């Protein structure tokens, strides 16, 4: 699948920051157990590094299945994953 340019005026890094901050607020202390995995995923997402994001999502799914399910329920994170999927995830 060919990569597409992000929408004009898109401030991807701020959106990533906001989405992950909101996700941390939603999970509270439960997120502490997987803070390192979330940080790696956040960095890959912010960088639009599709390969790294795919690897981190796979690792989260394998090591923290509950976290992967919570991420899928979070509207902002789900939107980011969908956006990157269009870029070739």
Secondary structure as GFF3:
##gff-version 3
##sequence-region A 1 89
A	DSSP	alpha_helix	12	27	.	.	.	ID=ss1
A	DSSP	three_ten_helix	28	34	.	.	.	ID=ss2
A	DSSP	alpha_helix	35	46	.	.	.	ID=ss3
A	DSSP	alpha_helix	50	63	.	.	.	ID=ss4
A	DSSP	alpha_helix	65	73	.	.	.	ID=ss5
A	DSSP	alpha_helix	75	86	.	.	.	ID=ss6
###
